[in-house]
């Protein structure tokens, strides 16, 4: 393959990757808007920050989606576990702030 053609293909792939990265970030932003609202609801209703049953189902669902998408399910599991950990930290913060507001 000529160098010119390689550069062209690299550029096209990288442009697609950049667009997909933007989709990922905006999608995560939307996801976190909803998880923030869930955290507030949990805090005001004295529910625990984490929901192990839901988390287990979510991980299994995303592992299956990963397999369907030809993505390493272990990678998908690690990614969602990282996201869940962040969400739980936000929920704990909401709980702490709610306790302060209620006092």
C-alpha positions, 0 to 999 in steps of 0.5 A, a space after each residue: 500500500 502506498 504511503 499516501 493511501 495509508 495516511 488517507 485511511 489512517 485519517 479516515 479511521 481517526 476521524 471516525 474514532 474522534 466522532 465516536 469518542 464524542 458520542 461516548 462522552 455525551 452519552 456518559 454525560 446523559 447517563 450521569 444526569 440520570 444517576 445524579 437524579 437517582 442519587 438525590 431520590 435515594 438520599 431523600 428517601 433514605 435508600 442505600 447508595 448502592 444496589 448490589 442486585 441491580 449492579 449484578 444484573 447491569 454487569 451481566 447485561 452489559 457483558 452480553 451486549 459486549 459479546 454481541 458487539 464483538 467487544 471483550 466482555 471483561 473490558 465491558 465489565 471493568 468499564 461498568 464497574 468503574 462507572 458504578 463506583 463513580 456513581 456510588 461515590 456521587 450517591 454517597 455525597 448526595 446522602 451526606 448533603 441531604 443529611 446536612 440539609 435535613 438537620 
